[in-house]
Amino acid sequence: AQSVTQLGSHVSVSEGALVLLRCNYSSSVPPYLFWYVQYPNQGLQLLLKYTTGATLVKGINGFEAEFKKSETSFHLTKPSAHMSDAAEYFCAVTLSGSARQLTFGSGTQLTVLP
Amino acid sequence: KAGVTQTPRYLIKTRGQQVTLSCSPISGHRSVSWYQQTPGQGLQFLFEYFSETQRNKGNFPGRFSGRQFSNSRSEMNVSTLELGDSALYLCASSVAPTETQYFGPGTRLLVL
């Protein structure tokens, strides 16, 4: 079985500051890892994903994440926050080869302060 | 390409009624998955359909069911609605080989 822990249900940063959203996973087999973003009253939008290969993954809107197997982590970062980044972010894991059944973390609400 | 579409977007029902939600996947995507999102339980996997067959199922009671049609469109049905079924129901479609899931805007169900 797999699980995801997102540390910090609420994160606030100033506009222009570094964004760091934490995600740790547990999986008995090599995982596929995802970050999704959800804006109010909308569905989930894929930011980036790790399946195999390069451990540093770049996504949309300037976000990136690094898969660290030794730390079982997949933290999401962005060098400079924009007001438009304010949203809820979800980390998700699935077993490789079974990417259709996602297990989600509890989400992190990102607030960007002017 | 058009994205995943879900209808209706909003729905109000009363306890004991049943409801059917619809999902049209991205063209060419044959797998459709359903998720329930609530403030208390977060995002939880309901079930997944591929080629009109249920391939995976989450830990939900039998009141929750689904089906998929030959054109890959999917419906989910909830019978004997309970107050706790109030949630955002999200549908996602995917295609091999990456099977990355793309989500629709969701159907918000309120049970009174």
HADDOCK unambig.tbl for C-alpha pairs under 7 A between the chains (distance, minus, plus):
assign (segid A and resid 42 and name CA) (segid B and resid 105 and name CA) 4.99 0.50 0.50
assign (segid A and resid 42 and name CA) (segid B and resid 106 and name CA) 6.97 0.50 0.50
assign (segid A and resid 43 and name CA) (segid B and resid 90 and name CA) 6.94 0.50 0.50
assign (segid A and resid 43 and name CA) (segid B and resid 103 and name CA) 6.04 0.50 0.50
assign (segid A and resid 43 and name CA) (segid B and resid 104 and name CA) 5.55 0.50 0.50
assign (segid A and resid 43 and name CA) (segid B and resid 105 and name CA) 3.99 0.50 0.50
assign (segid A and resid 43 and name CA) (segid B and resid 106 and name CA) 5.72 0.50 0.50
assign (segid A and resid 44 and name CA) (segid B and resid 103 and name CA) 5.59 0.50 0.50
assign (segid A and resid 45 and name CA) (segid B and resid 103 and name CA) 6.78 0.50 0.50
assign (segid A and resid 99 and name CA) (segid B and resid 99 and name CA) 5.51 0.50 0.50
assign (segid A and resid 99 and name CA) (segid B and resid 100 and name CA) 6.48 0.50 0.50
assign (segid A and resid 100 and name CA) (segid B and resid 33 and name CA) 6.98 0.50 0.50
assign (segid A and resid 100 and name CA) (segid B and resid 99 and name CA) 6.13 0.50 0.50
assign (segid A and resid 100 and name CA) (segid B and resid 101 and name CA) 6.64 0.50 0.50
assign (segid A and resid 101 and name CA) (segid B and resid 45 and name CA) 6.71 0.50 0.50
assign (segid A and resid 102 and name CA) (segid B and resid 45 and name CA) 6.90 0.50 0.50
assign (segid A and resid 104 and name CA) (segid B and resid 43 and name CA) 6.17 0.50 0.50
assign (segid A and resid 106 and name CA) (segid B and resid 42 and name CA) 5.83 0.50 0.50
